[in-house]
Amino acid sequence: MLQEILFRLSQRLAGPLVERPYVPSEPMVYLHIPKSAGMAFNSSLAEGLGASAVVAGFDHSLFGAFDAFDSLGPEVGATVYGPDDALPAGAHLVGGHFAYSTLRRFYPDGNFCCVVREPVCRLVSHWLFWRQFSDEILEPWGPNWSQLVSLARRPLVEFLKAPEIACQTDNLATRMLLWPDARIPAGDFIPGGVDTQLLAGASKALRGFHFVDYLEDPLFAANVGCWLGTRFEMQRFNDTRRALEGFPVDLDRELSPEALELLEHRSRLDLVLWRLVVRSRTPEQDPGALRAQVVSSVLDRHRVVQG
């Protein structure tokens, strides 16, 4: 019931999503939400557009209250842009993990696109993705950030309860659309009292994009190609693999009633945005039925990989 109320509110406050024409002379600017097939989409866009100047990296939106940037290894540190750092000019494709505000600041005339994913699937994939990293792989990220990523080695419930990584686990799409917003704690979870305000802002931000689609759309690749006016093939890339040896995953055991409740709460705002995109792209589709099918399919696939 709450989801339906929030969804109707988001529709009433901002109206439907409207696709805008792609302008080849302007850069492609992609809001890359982690674990939403972004690496595959980036690679596919670069190939389809013949983009040679590609901007990757991170701003501070995904780091929350973390401030030990001097502890990052030099190679990783060079990819992290601080508040006073300018993103490169002359880009053909911008596909790093940058918040909407950062992208608008440096590429105001770009072709803005965004791909959303059913948020519980995204969050479970995020936990499993981080869980596969060994100490050796994490070493370039330095001890401080590696310690936070290593929280994924804990049970799912503990991972979802850790406020120090709320910047990655708590309604991430909403955070990236609105960062920096004083109503969203950098090092804690979003309080329920601001849900309607944040949804109004996030859904309004989505309407500033030229192209928005949802990953599970059967016509996703065709829609992208139609928008670009060229053939587009979506590649597969960066799939989540089996968890790190020594930290096996019994997904059925991990998905306890408490974990399922936390997954829903950590996804409550992003789910409204996902439903908004589903309704805009495929009005004939029942978002609830689609969601049940998608979640079941994704969890079954993870069971096979982690089994």
C-alpha positions as a Markdown table, in Angstrom:
| # | Residue | x | y | z |
|---|---|---|---|---|
| 1 | Met | 0.0 | 0.0 | 0.0 |
| 2 | Leu | 2.8 | 2.5 | 0.9 |
| 3 | Gln | 4.6 | 1.8 | -2.4 |
| 4 | Glu | 1.4 | 2.5 | -4.3 |
| 5 | Ile | 0.9 | 5.8 | -2.5 |
| 6 | Leu | 4.4 | 6.9 | -3.1 |
| 7 | Phe | 4.2 | 5.8 | -6.7 |
| 8 | Arg | 1.0 | 7.8 | -7.4 |
| 9 | Leu | 2.6 | 10.8 | -5.6 |
| 10 | Ser | 5.7 | 10.6 | -7.8 |
| 11 | Gln | 3.5 | 10.5 | -10.9 |
| 12 | Arg | 1.3 | 13.4 | -9.8 |
| 13 | Leu | 4.2 | 15.6 | -8.8 |
| 14 | Ala | 6.3 | 15.4 | -11.9 |
| 15 | Gly | 4.3 | 13.9 | -14.8 |
| 16 | Pro | 5.4 | 11.2 | -17.2 |
| 17 | Leu | 8.9 | 10.5 | -18.5 |
| 18 | Val | 9.5 | 12.0 | -22.0 |
| 19 | Glu | 12.3 | 10.9 | -24.3 |
| 20 | Arg | 14.3 | 13.7 | -25.9 |
| 21 | Pro | 16.2 | 13.5 | -29.2 |
| 22 | Tyr | 19.8 | 12.4 | -29.2 |
| 23 | Val | 22.2 | 15.1 | -30.4 |
| 24 | Pro | 25.4 | 13.5 | -31.9 |
| 25 | Ser | 27.5 | 16.6 | -31.5 |
| 26 | Glu | 27.1 | 16.5 | -27.7 |
| 27 | Pro | 28.7 | 14.0 | -25.3 |
| 28 | Met | 26.9 | 10.9 | -24.1 |
| 29 | Val | 26.5 | 11.2 | -20.3 |
| 30 | Tyr | 25.4 | 8.1 | -18.5 |
| 31 | Leu | 24.3 | 8.0 | -14.8 |
| 32 | His | 26.0 | 4.7 | -13.9 |
| 33 | Ile | 24.3 | 3.1 | -11.0 |
| 34 | Pro | 26.4 | 0.2 | -9.7 |
| 35 | Lys | 25.3 | -3.4 | -10.4 |
| 36 | Ser | 22.8 | -2.3 | -13.1 |
| 37 | Ala | 24.8 | -3.8 | -16.0 |
| 38 | Gly | 26.6 | -0.5 | -16.3 |
| 39 | Met | 30.0 | -1.9 | -17.4 |
| 40 | Ala | 28.2 | -3.8 | -20.2 |
| 41 | Phe | 26.2 | -0.7 | -21.2 |
| 42 | Asn | 29.3 | 1.5 | -21.1 |
| 43 | Ser | 31.2 | -0.9 | -23.4 |
| 44 | Ser | 28.3 | -1.3 | -25.7 |
| 45 | Leu | 27.8 | 2.5 | -26.0 |
| 46 | Ala | 31.4 | 3.1 | -26.6 |
| 47 | Glu | 31.4 | 0.5 | -29.4 |
| 48 | Gly | 28.1 | 1.7 | -30.9 |
| 49 | Leu | 29.1 | 5.4 | -30.9 |
| 50 | Gly | 32.8 | 4.8 | -31.8 |
| 51 | Ala | 33.6 | 6.9 | -28.7 |
| 52 | Ser | 37.4 | 7.4 | -28.3 |
| 53 | Ala | 37.4 | 9.9 | -25.4 |
| 54 | Val | 35.7 | 8.0 | -22.5 |
| 55 | Val | 35.6 | 9.4 | -19.0 |
| 56 | Ala | 35.5 | 6.9 | -16.1 |
| 57 | Gly | 36.1 | 7.1 | -12.4 |
| 58 | Phe | 34.2 | 8.2 | -9.2 |
| 59 | Asp | 33.1 | 11.3 | -7.5 |
| 60 | His | 32.5 | 11.3 | -3.7 |
| 61 | Ser | 28.8 | 10.4 | -3.9 |
| 62 | Leu | 29.4 | 6.7 | -3.5 |
| 63 | Phe | 31.8 | 7.1 | -0.6 |
| 64 | Gly | 29.4 | 8.5 | 2.0 |
| 65 | Ala | 31.1 | 9.7 | 5.1 |
| 66 | Phe | 34.4 | 8.1 | 4.1 |
| 67 | Asp | 37.1 | 10.7 | 4.0 |
| 68 | Ala | 40.4 | 8.8 | 4.1 |
| 69 | Phe | 41.1 | 9.4 | 0.4 |
| 70 | Asp | 44.8 | 9.7 | 1.0 |
| 71 | Ser | 44.8 | 6.0 | 2.0 |
| 72 | Leu | 43.8 | 4.9 | -1.5 |
| 73 | Gly | 46.5 | 3.5 | -3.7 |
| 74 | Pro | 47.8 | 5.9 | -6.4 |
| 75 | Glu | 46.1 | 4.2 | -9.3 |
| 76 | Val | 42.8 | 4.1 | -7.6 |
| 77 | Gly | 43.2 | 7.6 | -6.2 |
| 78 | Ala | 43.8 | 9.0 | -9.6 |
| 79 | Thr | 40.2 | 7.9 | -10.6 |
| 80 | Val | 38.5 | 9.6 | -7.7 |
| 81 | Tyr | 37.4 | 13.2 | -8.3 |
| 82 | Gly | 37.0 | 15.4 | -5.3 |
| 83 | Pro | 34.7 | 18.4 | -5.0 |
| 84 | Asp | 37.3 | 20.8 | -6.4 |
| 85 | Asp | 38.4 | 18.5 | -9.3 |
| 86 | Ala | 37.0 | 19.2 | -12.8 |
| 87 | Leu | 35.9 | 16.2 | -14.9 |
| 88 | Pro | 37.8 | 16.1 | -18.3 |
| 89 | Ala | 36.5 | 18.3 | -21.1 |
| 90 | Gly | 36.1 | 17.0 | -24.6 |
| 91 | Ala | 34.5 | 13.7 | -23.6 |
| 92 | His | 32.6 | 11.6 | -26.1 |
| 93 | Leu | 31.2 | 9.3 | -23.4 |
| 94 | Val | 31.0 | 9.8 | -19.7 |
| 95 | Gly | 30.3 | 6.6 | -17.9 |
| 96 | Gly | 31.9 | 6.7 | -14.4 |
| 97 | His | 30.1 | 6.4 | -11.1 |
| 98 | Phe | 29.2 | 10.1 | -10.9 |
| 99 | Ala | 26.1 | 11.7 | -9.3 |
| 100 | Tyr | 23.7 | 13.6 | -11.4 |
| 101 | Ser | 24.7 | 16.9 | -10.0 |
| 102 | Thr | 28.4 | 16.2 | -10.9 |
| 103 | Leu | 27.4 | 15.3 | -14.5 |
| 104 | Arg | 25.2 | 18.3 | -14.9 |
| 105 | Arg | 27.9 | 20.6 | -13.6 |
| 106 | Phe | 30.5 | 19.6 | -16.1 |
| 107 | Tyr | 28.5 | 18.4 | -19.1 |
| 108 | Pro | 25.3 | 20.6 | -19.0 |
| 109 | Asp | 24.6 | 20.1 | -22.7 |
| 110 | Gly | 25.2 | 16.4 | -22.9 |
| 111 | Asn | 22.8 | 13.6 | -23.9 |
| 112 | Phe | 21.8 | 12.3 | -20.5 |
| 113 | Cys | 20.8 | 8.7 | -20.1 |
| 114 | Cys | 20.0 | 6.4 | -17.2 |
| 115 | Val | 19.3 | 2.7 | -16.8 |
| 116 | Val | 17.5 | 1.5 | -13.6 |
| 117 | Arg | 17.3 | -2.0 | -12.3 |
| 118 | Glu | 14.8 | -3.7 | -10.0 |
| 119 | Pro | 16.4 | -2.6 | -6.7 |
| 120 | Val | 16.3 | -5.7 | -4.6 |
| 121 | Cys | 18.0 | -7.6 | -7.4 |
| 122 | Arg | 20.6 | -4.8 | -7.6 |
| 123 | Leu | 21.2 | -4.9 | -3.9 |
| 124 | Val | 21.6 | -8.6 | -3.7 |
| 125 | Ser | 24.0 | -8.5 | -6.7 |
| 126 | His | 25.9 | -5.7 | -5.0 |
| 127 | Trp | 26.4 | -7.8 | -1.9 |
| 128 | Leu | 27.6 | -10.8 | -3.9 |
| 129 | Phe | 29.8 | -8.7 | -6.1 |
| 130 | Trp | 31.7 | -7.2 | -3.2 |
| 131 | Arg | 31.8 | -10.6 | -1.5 |
| 132 | Gln | 34.0 | -12.1 | -4.4 |
| 133 | Phe | 36.9 | -9.6 | -3.8 |
| 134 | Ser | 40.0 | -11.1 | -2.2 |
| 135 | Asp | 42.4 | -9.1 | 0.0 |
| 136 | Glu | 44.8 | -9.0 | -3.0 |
| 137 | Ile | 42.2 | -7.5 | -5.3 |
| 138 | Leu | 41.2 | -4.9 | -2.7 |
| 139 | Glu | 44.8 | -3.9 | -1.8 |
| 140 | Pro | 44.9 | -0.9 | -4.3 |
| 141 | Trp | 41.9 | 0.5 | -2.6 |
| 142 | Gly | 43.8 | 0.9 | 0.7 |
| 143 | Pro | 43.1 | -0.5 | 4.1 |
| 144 | Asn | 40.3 | 1.9 | 5.0 |
| 145 | Trp | 38.0 | 1.5 | 2.1 |
| 146 | Ser | 38.9 | -2.2 | 1.8 |
| 147 | Gln | 37.6 | -2.7 | 5.3 |
| 148 | Leu | 34.2 | -1.3 | 4.3 |
| 149 | Val | 34.0 | -3.5 | 1.2 |
| 150 | Ser | 34.9 | -6.5 | 3.3 |
| 151 | Leu | 31.7 | -6.0 | 5.2 |
| 152 | Ala | 30.1 | -8.0 | 2.4 |
| 153 | Arg | 31.8 | -11.1 | 3.8 |
| 154 | Arg | 29.4 | -10.9 | 6.7 |
| 155 | Pro | 25.9 | -12.3 | 6.5 |
| 156 | Leu | 23.4 | -10.4 | 4.4 |
| 157 | Val | 21.5 | -9.0 | 7.4 |
| 158 | Glu | 24.7 | -7.5 | 8.9 |
| 159 | Phe | 25.7 | -6.1 | 5.5 |
| 160 | Leu | 22.3 | -4.4 | 5.2 |
| 161 | Lys | 22.5 | -3.0 | 8.7 |
| 162 | Ala | 25.9 | -1.4 | 8.4 |
| 163 | Pro | 25.4 | 2.4 | 8.3 |
| 164 | Glu | 29.0 | 3.1 | 7.1 |
| 165 | Ile | 28.1 | 1.6 | 3.7 |
| 166 | Ala | 24.6 | 3.0 | 3.5 |
| 167 | Cys | 26.0 | 5.2 | 0.7 |
| 168 | Gln | 26.1 | 2.0 | -1.4 |
| 169 | Thr | 23.2 | -0.1 | 0.0 |
| 170 | Asp | 20.4 | 2.4 | 0.9 |
| 171 | Asn | 18.3 | 3.5 | -2.1 |
| 172 | Leu | 21.3 | 4.1 | -4.3 |
| 173 | Ala | 19.6 | 5.4 | -7.4 |
| 174 | Thr | 17.8 | 8.0 | -5.3 |
| 175 | Arg | 21.0 | 9.0 | -3.7 |
| 176 | Met | 22.9 | 9.4 | -7.0 |
| 177 | Leu | 20.0 | 11.5 | -8.5 |
| 178 | Leu | 19.9 | 13.9 | -5.5 |
| 179 | Trp | 23.5 | 14.0 | -4.1 |
| 180 | Pro | 24.5 | 16.1 | -2.2 |
| 181 | Asp | 21.2 | 16.5 | -0.4 |
| 182 | Ala | 21.2 | 17.5 | 3.3 |
| 183 | Arg | 18.2 | 15.3 | 3.9 |
| 184 | Ile | 20.2 | 12.2 | 3.0 |
| 185 | Pro | 22.8 | 11.3 | 5.6 |
| 186 | Ala | 26.2 | 10.6 | 4.2 |
| 187 | Gly | 27.0 | 8.0 | 6.8 |
| 188 | Asp | 23.6 | 6.6 | 7.8 |
| 189 | Phe | 20.3 | 5.4 | 6.4 |
| 190 | Ile | 17.6 | 7.7 | 4.9 |
| 191 | Pro | 15.0 | 8.5 | 7.6 |
| 192 | Gly | 11.4 | 7.6 | 6.6 |
| 193 | Gly | 10.0 | 11.0 | 7.2 |
| 194 | Val | 11.6 | 12.5 | 4.1 |
| 195 | Asp | 10.5 | 9.8 | 1.6 |
| 196 | Thr | 7.9 | 11.8 | -0.2 |
| 197 | Gln | 10.2 | 14.9 | -0.5 |
| 198 | Leu | 13.0 | 12.8 | -1.9 |
| 199 | Leu | 10.8 | 11.0 | -4.3 |
| 200 | Ala | 9.5 | 14.2 | -5.7 |
| 201 | Gly | 13.1 | 15.4 | -6.2 |
| 202 | Ala | 14.3 | 12.1 | -7.7 |
| 203 | Ser | 11.5 | 11.7 | -10.1 |
| 204 | Lys | 11.9 | 15.3 | -11.2 |
| 205 | Ala | 15.6 | 14.6 | -11.8 |
| 206 | Leu | 14.8 | 11.6 | -13.9 |
| 207 | Arg | 12.6 | 13.8 | -16.1 |
| 208 | Gly | 15.7 | 15.8 | -17.0 |
| 209 | Phe | 17.2 | 12.9 | -18.8 |
| 210 | His | 17.0 | 12.4 | -22.6 |
| 211 | Phe | 16.7 | 8.6 | -22.3 |
| 212 | Val | 15.6 | 6.4 | -19.4 |
| 213 | Asp | 14.9 | 2.7 | -19.5 |
| 214 | Tyr | 14.8 | -0.3 | -17.2 |
| 215 | Leu | 17.3 | -3.1 | -17.5 |
| 216 | Glu | 14.6 | -5.8 | -17.6 |
| 217 | Asp | 12.8 | -4.3 | -20.6 |
| 218 | Pro | 12.7 | -6.9 | -23.4 |
| 219 | Leu | 13.1 | -4.1 | -25.9 |
| 220 | Phe | 15.9 | -2.4 | -24.0 |
| 221 | Ala | 18.6 | -2.8 | -26.7 |
| 222 | Ala | 16.1 | -1.9 | -29.5 |
| 223 | Asn | 15.0 | 1.2 | -27.6 |
| 224 | Val | 18.6 | 2.4 | -27.2 |
| 225 | Gly | 19.3 | 1.8 | -30.8 |
| 226 | Cys | 16.2 | 3.7 | -31.9 |
| 227 | Trp | 17.1 | 6.6 | -29.7 |
| 228 | Leu | 20.7 | 6.7 | -31.0 |
| 229 | Gly | 19.6 | 6.1 | -34.6 |
| 230 | Thr | 22.1 | 3.3 | -35.0 |
| 231 | Arg | 22.4 | -0.4 | -34.4 |
| 232 | Phe | 23.0 | -1.2 | -30.7 |
| 233 | Glu | 23.9 | -4.6 | -29.3 |
| 234 | Met | 24.0 | -5.0 | -25.5 |
| 235 | Gln | 27.1 | -7.0 | -24.4 |
| 236 | Arg | 27.5 | -9.1 | -21.3 |
| 237 | Phe | 30.2 | -7.9 | -19.0 |
| 238 | Asn | 31.2 | -8.0 | -15.3 |
| 239 | Asp | 28.8 | -10.7 | -14.2 |
| 240 | Thr | 28.8 | -11.5 | -10.5 |
| 241 | Arg | 30.9 | -14.7 | -9.9 |
| 242 | Arg | 31.1 | -17.2 | -7.1 |
| 243 | Ala | 31.9 | -15.7 | -3.7 |
| 244 | Leu | 35.4 | -15.7 | -2.3 |
| 245 | Glu | 36.6 | -19.1 | -1.1 |
| 246 | Gly | 36.1 | -19.3 | 2.6 |
| 247 | Phe | 32.9 | -17.2 | 2.5 |
| 248 | Pro | 30.4 | -19.5 | 0.8 |
| 249 | Val | 26.8 | -18.3 | 0.3 |
| 250 | Asp | 23.7 | -20.3 | 1.2 |
| 251 | Leu | 21.3 | -17.9 | -0.4 |
| 252 | Asp | 18.1 | -19.5 | 0.9 |
| 253 | Arg | 19.5 | -19.3 | 4.5 |
| 254 | Glu | 20.6 | -15.7 | 3.9 |
| 255 | Leu | 17.2 | -14.6 | 2.7 |
| 256 | Ser | 15.6 | -14.8 | 6.1 |
| 257 | Pro | 12.4 | -12.8 | 6.9 |
| 258 | Glu | 14.6 | -10.1 | 8.5 |
| 259 | Ala | 16.9 | -9.9 | 5.4 |
| 260 | Leu | 13.9 | -9.7 | 3.1 |
| 261 | Glu | 12.4 | -6.9 | 5.2 |
| 262 | Leu | 15.7 | -5.0 | 5.2 |
| 263 | Leu | 16.0 | -5.5 | 1.4 |
| 264 | Glu | 12.6 | -3.9 | 0.9 |
| 265 | His | 13.3 | -1.0 | 3.2 |
| 266 | Arg | 16.7 | -0.3 | 1.6 |
| 267 | Ser | 15.0 | -0.3 | -1.8 |
| 268 | Arg | 11.7 | 1.4 | -1.0 |
| 269 | Leu | 12.5 | 4.7 | -2.9 |
| 270 | Asp | 14.3 | 3.1 | -5.8 |
| 271 | Leu | 11.4 | 0.7 | -6.3 |
| 272 | Val | 9.1 | 3.6 | -6.8 |
| 273 | Leu | 11.5 | 5.0 | -9.4 |
| 274 | Trp | 11.8 | 1.7 | -11.1 |
| 275 | Arg | 8.0 | 1.3 | -11.3 |
| 276 | Leu | 7.8 | 4.8 | -12.8 |
| 277 | Val | 10.2 | 3.8 | -15.6 |
| 278 | Val | 8.4 | 0.5 | -16.2 |
| 279 | Arg | 5.0 | 2.3 | -16.5 |
| 280 | Ser | 6.5 | 4.9 | -18.8 |
| 281 | Arg | 8.3 | 2.5 | -21.1 |
| 282 | Thr | 5.7 | -0.3 | -21.1 |
| 283 | Pro | 2.3 | 0.9 | -19.9 |
| 284 | Glu | 0.8 | -2.4 | -20.6 |
| 285 | Gln | 3.1 | -4.1 | -18.1 |
| 286 | Asp | 2.1 | -4.9 | -14.5 |
| 287 | Pro | 5.1 | -3.8 | -12.5 |
| 288 | Gly | 4.2 | -6.0 | -9.6 |
| 289 | Ala | 4.0 | -9.2 | -11.7 |
| 290 | Leu | 7.1 | -8.2 | -13.6 |
| 291 | Arg | 9.0 | -7.7 | -10.4 |
| 292 | Ala | 8.0 | -11.0 | -8.9 |
| 293 | Gln | 9.2 | -12.7 | -12.1 |
| 294 | Val | 12.5 | -10.8 | -12.2 |
| 295 | Val | 13.4 | -11.3 | -8.6 |
| 296 | Ser | 12.7 | -15.0 | -8.8 |
| 297 | Ser | 14.8 | -15.4 | -11.9 |
| 298 | Val | 17.7 | -13.4 | -10.6 |
| 299 | Leu | 17.8 | -15.2 | -7.2 |
| 300 | Asp | 17.6 | -18.6 | -9.0 |
| 301 | Arg | 20.6 | -17.6 | -11.2 |
| 302 | His | 22.5 | -16.5 | -8.1 |
| 303 | Arg | 21.7 | -19.8 | -6.5 |
| 304 | Val | 23.2 | -21.7 | -9.4 |
| 305 | Val | 26.4 | -19.5 | -9.4 |
| 306 | Gln | 26.9 | -19.7 | -5.7 |
| 307 | Gly | 25.9 | -23.3 | -5.3 |
